[in-house]
Amino acid sequence: VQLQASGGGMVQAGNSLRLSCECSEGTGKNYAMAWFRQAPGKDREFVAAITWSGSRTTIGDSVRGRVTVSRDSAKNSATLQMNSLRPEDTAVYYCAADPTYFGSVPSRYEYWGQGTLVTVSS
């Protein structure tokens, strides 16, 4: 299983950004997908997760109210919409997937993408 994240870049504070993650695995298997981020010198932080069906989502405390997560099961992809971005949102954002786990613990996800850098300037 390979995950390909895209959509990172540099934006000014207050603006929005949309990240996408595509999973190479076919739709024959159901994967929950999640987003984490890691800023320099900090631990990996949970951002959001969504079940395969999209019926359940969970959002991290630090981004709640500014972030939504959705998915296209037909394409086995997930999208992270981030609004009202702040400089403290600057980090490498990683997508992850797992066939049995849905939640906020990074070690529980089996598959990881390569990360995409988001830089928010003040």
C-alpha positions, 0 to 999 in steps of 0.5 A: 500500500502506498500513500501519496500526499499532495497540496502542501505549500506556502500560504499567509496566515488566515488563508486556506489550504487543501491537502489530498492523500491517495491510497494505491490499494484498491477499493477491495479493502477498507482503510481508515485514513488520517492526517498527522503533522510534525513541526521541527523539534516536536512530536508527531501530532494528530490532525484528523481521521476518517473512516473508510465509509466517511461516516465518522471523523475525529479532529485534533484539539489544536485544529478543531473548528478550522479543519474538515476531513472528507474522503472519496471512497471510489478513489480511495483518497482523503482530503484535509481542508484547512482554514484560518491557517496560523503560523503554528500550523507550519509542519510536515503533514503526513497521511496514514491508513490502516485497515483496522484502526480509526483514531488518533494514535500514530503508532496504530497506523500501518501505512504512511505517506511521505509527507507534504510541507505546509508553511504559514507565514504571518 
